[in-house]
Amino acid sequence: MAVEIIMPKLGVDMQEGEIIEWKKQEGDEVKEGDILLEIMSDKTNMELEAEDSGVLLKIVRGAGETVPVTEIIGYIGAAGEVVDAGTKSASPAELEAAGLEVPKAPAQETVVVADKAPLADDEYDIVVVGGGPAGYYAAIRGAQLGGKIAIVEKSEFGGTCLNKGCIPTKTYLKNAEILDGLKIAAGRGINLASTNYTIDMDKTVDFKNSVVKTLTSGVQGLLKANKVTIFNGLGQVNPDKTVTIGSETIKGRNIILATGSKVSRINIPGIESSLVMTSDDILDLREIPKSLAVMGGGVVGIELGLVYAAYGTEVTVIEMADRIIPAMDKEISLELQKILAKKGMNIKTSVGVAEIVENNNQLTLKLNDGSEVVADRALLSIGRVPQLAGLENLDLDMDRGRIKVNEYQETSIPGIYSPGDVNGTKMLAHAAYRMGEVAAENAMRGNVRKAHLDFTPAAVYTHPEVAMCGLTEEQAREQYGNDILIGKCSFTGNGRAIASNEAHGFVKVIADAKYHEILGVHIVGPVAAELINEAATIMEAELTVDDVAQSIHGHPTFSEVMYEAFLDVLGEAIHNPPKRK
């Protein structure tokens, strides 16, 4: 079926656009992402990319024509397909002027599951394997669409995020933030009765467990409320789309594999020592080590390292890359590294661990540059890998240990989908939510929705926080050369940041020089993990820097810094000194 090409709405005030030039002609083959045409609004020129692959079947509106937003300007479809596009659509005003009936707006779409043969008692529209973010989201979305859904979970609902990742670490990081508050209390006129405090790790772990239990129970309650059938145990998935749980076997017309991920390990001498913990282990540690060596300066290693540094532990981070959290924008990463060093964390970069020696209940980590780190405990935190237990019977296409999926989240086996960490695309809980949702809709309705993850925000919950969305400066320069603009604004002059003792860090905005399209937003500073969601929404809506400049941000707020960073792209930030020519 032919796909419509419409005049896009490039900004909040745009009502129409002029077609400057078609880059493709009727009959040309088009691939998703190809430049179709150049258009101009009252603010900017922009190249419009194809959202689907096929053949440019028909150009309805040509170069030089001014077209209202959302009106059809062309069609893409299969070669030889015929479209009825002889006349352009008329506006309601034009129809009224001609004395014709104005059609009513179509009613909101109601999703109806097509009639199918009745399901057997042990058969389901979808069997979801795994109850983490991708899995429980997929199960509930499938139920919302009218499906009979089963979910299989071998341990606790909520997956890594709720049980061993996002939530437990944020519980501990709040403790670190409270301790930071105690250190500055006297300077704010709060005189505590005693400056001495102790940390009860039993209570700390118990509180963390209570938070986890509340949330995992909540997930199970949601599944039951949506009439999802729950099976507990390891699901062994078979090629005929049956799933065996212990002695019981159920069948799915579609299967969603959402088995998540597990801690990655490295094979070096001494790694098997009981004093070497994973991120799973350390979350249940009921003592505070005097010293901790963190192997890996990624998100989890830095977050947990900061927690124990706040508890008074001597923390050394060992990272093989040239900086911590190397996937982040380099400038942001180096700024965070400076701040963490001031908090007492010792960070070693461009070096790895060659061997671990245990002696007298202490570890000596021998590094490959010849130096050594001595610590009471070590944390192995080098990332996560897909969890494939139960999937051994499936002949799936794989890519370096990850299940290959297409844009519909479907694997190489039709009717079997695989969203979330197990496909390795973006190992983030909120990306898994979206992938699970998309997988369920496609399983229930046919492949109708793609997973667009380009503007997925990411955050590091240190104090201050770090967050990003889109391209880093290094990636932008690789793709656009020097045709980019960069705007920055610091929290050091922000009223709320100063009043909150949070006046450190900055916001960085990267845009292309031609159209002022926003390519990336990066933040190190207070509530960065919250602020980045505004940036993600702005980018998903394809607003330009000029559009954002027309908005109003409340005062006093931290978000004013992001607003002024957008203005700085244009050289119009009020609270920044003038840019040098």
CORDARA-V201848 format. One record per residue. PSI is psi as a letter, one per 40 degrees, with the letter a starting at -180 (none if undefined). Layout:
BEGIN
psi=PSI
psi=PSI
END
This chain:
BEGIN
psi=h
psi=i
psi=h
psi=i
psi=h
psi=i
psi=h
psi=i
psi=h
psi=e
psi=i
psi=d
psi=e
psi=h
psi=d
psi=i
psi=i
psi=h
psi=h
psi=d
psi=h
psi=h
psi=e
psi=i
psi=i
psi=h
psi=e
psi=i
psi=h
psi=h
psi=i
psi=h
psi=e
psi=i
psi=h
psi=d
psi=i
psi=h
psi=i
psi=h
psi=a
psi=e
psi=d
psi=i
psi=i
psi=i
psi=h
psi=h
psi=i
psi=h
psi=e
psi=i
psi=i
psi=a
psi=h
psi=g
psi=d
psi=h
psi=h
psi=d
psi=h
psi=i
psi=h
psi=e
psi=i
psi=h
psi=h
psi=i
psi=i
psi=e
psi=i
psi=h
psi=e
psi=i
psi=i
psi=h
psi=a
psi=i
psi=h
psi=e
psi=h
psi=h
psi=i
psi=g
psi=f
psi=d
psi=i
psi=i
psi=i
psi=i
psi=i
psi=d
psi=d
psi=d
psi=d
psi=d
psi=d
psi=e
psi=e
psi=i
psi=h
psi=h
psi=i
psi=i
psi=i
psi=i
psi=i
psi=h
psi=h
psi=h
psi=h
psi=h
psi=h
psi=i
psi=h
psi=i
psi=i
psi=i
psi=i
psi=i
psi=d
psi=e
psi=i
psi=i
psi=d
psi=h
psi=h
psi=h
psi=h
psi=h
psi=f
psi=a
psi=d
psi=d
psi=d
psi=d
psi=d
psi=d
psi=d
psi=d
psi=d
psi=d
psi=d
psi=d
psi=e
psi=e
psi=i
psi=h
psi=i
psi=i
psi=h
psi=h
psi=h
psi=d
psi=c
psi=i
psi=i
psi=e
psi=a
psi=d
psi=d
psi=d
psi=d
psi=e
psi=b
psi=d
psi=d
psi=d
psi=d
psi=d
psi=d
psi=d
psi=d
psi=d
psi=d
psi=d
psi=d
psi=d
psi=d
psi=d
psi=d
psi=d
psi=d
psi=e
psi=d
psi=d
psi=e
psi=e
psi=e
psi=h
psi=h
psi=i
psi=d
psi=i
psi=e
psi=h
psi=i
psi=i
psi=h
psi=g
psi=d
psi=d
psi=d
psi=d
psi=d
psi=d
psi=d
psi=d
psi=d
psi=d
psi=d
psi=d
psi=d
psi=d
psi=d
psi=d
psi=d
psi=d
psi=d
psi=d
psi=d
psi=d
psi=d
psi=d
psi=d
psi=e
psi=f
psi=h
psi=h
psi=h
psi=h
psi=h
psi=i
psi=h
psi=h
psi=h
psi=h
psi=i
psi=d
psi=e
psi=f
psi=i
psi=h
psi=h
psi=h
psi=b
psi=e
psi=i
psi=h
psi=i
psi=i
psi=h
psi=d
psi=i
psi=h
psi=h
psi=h
psi=f
psi=e
psi=a
psi=i
psi=i
psi=h
psi=i
psi=i
psi=i
psi=g
psi=i
psi=h
psi=e
psi=e
psi=e
psi=i
psi=e
psi=e
psi=h
psi=i
psi=i
psi=d
psi=d
psi=d
psi=d
psi=e
psi=e
psi=h
psi=f
psi=i
psi=h
psi=i
psi=d
psi=i
psi=h
psi=h
psi=h
psi=g
psi=h
psi=f
psi=a
psi=d
psi=d
psi=d
psi=d
psi=d
psi=d
psi=d
psi=d
psi=d
psi=d
psi=d
psi=d
psi=e
psi=e
psi=i
psi=h
psi=h
psi=h
psi=h
psi=h
psi=h
psi=d
psi=i
psi=e
psi=i
psi=i
psi=g
psi=e
psi=e
psi=i
psi=h
psi=d
psi=d
psi=d
psi=d
psi=d
psi=d
psi=d
psi=d
psi=d
psi=d
psi=d
psi=d
psi=d
psi=e
psi=e
psi=h
psi=h
psi=h
psi=h
psi=i
psi=f
psi=i
psi=i
psi=h
psi=d
psi=i
psi=h
psi=h
psi=h
psi=h
psi=f
psi=f
psi=i
psi=i
psi=h
psi=h
psi=h
psi=i
psi=e
psi=e
psi=e
psi=i
psi=i
psi=h
psi=h
psi=i
psi=d
psi=i
psi=i
psi=h
psi=h
psi=g
psi=f
psi=a
psi=i
psi=i
psi=i
psi=h
psi=e
psi=h
psi=e
psi=e
psi=d
psi=e
psi=h
psi=g
psi=i
psi=h
psi=i
psi=h
psi=f
psi=e
psi=i
psi=h
psi=h
psi=i
psi=a
psi=e
psi=e
psi=e
psi=h
psi=a
psi=e
psi=h
psi=h
psi=e
psi=h
psi=i
psi=g
psi=i
psi=a
psi=d
psi=d
psi=e
psi=e
psi=d
psi=h
psi=g
psi=i
psi=d
psi=d
psi=d
psi=d
psi=d
psi=d
psi=d
psi=d
psi=d
psi=d
psi=d
psi=d
psi=d
psi=d
psi=d
psi=d
psi=e
psi=i
psi=g
psi=e
psi=h
psi=i
psi=h
psi=h
psi=e
psi=d
psi=f
psi=h
psi=i
psi=i
psi=i
psi=h
psi=f
psi=a
psi=g
psi=i
psi=i
psi=i
psi=i
psi=i
psi=h
psi=a
psi=i
psi=i
psi=d
psi=d
psi=d
psi=d
psi=d
psi=d
psi=d
psi=e
psi=b
psi=e
psi=f
psi=i
psi=i
psi=h
psi=i
psi=i
psi=h
psi=i
psi=e
psi=d
psi=e
psi=h
psi=d
psi=d
psi=d
psi=d
psi=d
psi=e
psi=f
psi=f
psi=g
psi=i
psi=a
psi=i
psi=h
psi=h
psi=h
psi=h
psi=i
psi=i
psi=d
psi=d
psi=e
psi=f
psi=h
psi=h
psi=d
psi=i
psi=h
psi=h
psi=h
psi=h
psi=a
psi=i
psi=f
psi=d
psi=d
psi=d
psi=d
psi=d
psi=d
psi=d
psi=d
psi=d
psi=d
psi=d
psi=d
psi=d
psi=e
psi=f
psi=i
psi=i
psi=d
psi=d
psi=d
psi=d
psi=d
psi=e
psi=i
psi=h
psi=i
psi=i
psi=h
psi=h
psi=i
psi=d
psi=e
psi=d
psi=d
psi=d
psi=d
psi=d
psi=d
psi=d
psi=d
psi=d
psi=d
psi=e
psi=f
psi=e
psi=h
psi=d
psi=e
psi=i
psi=i
psi=i
psi=i
psi=h
psi=none
END
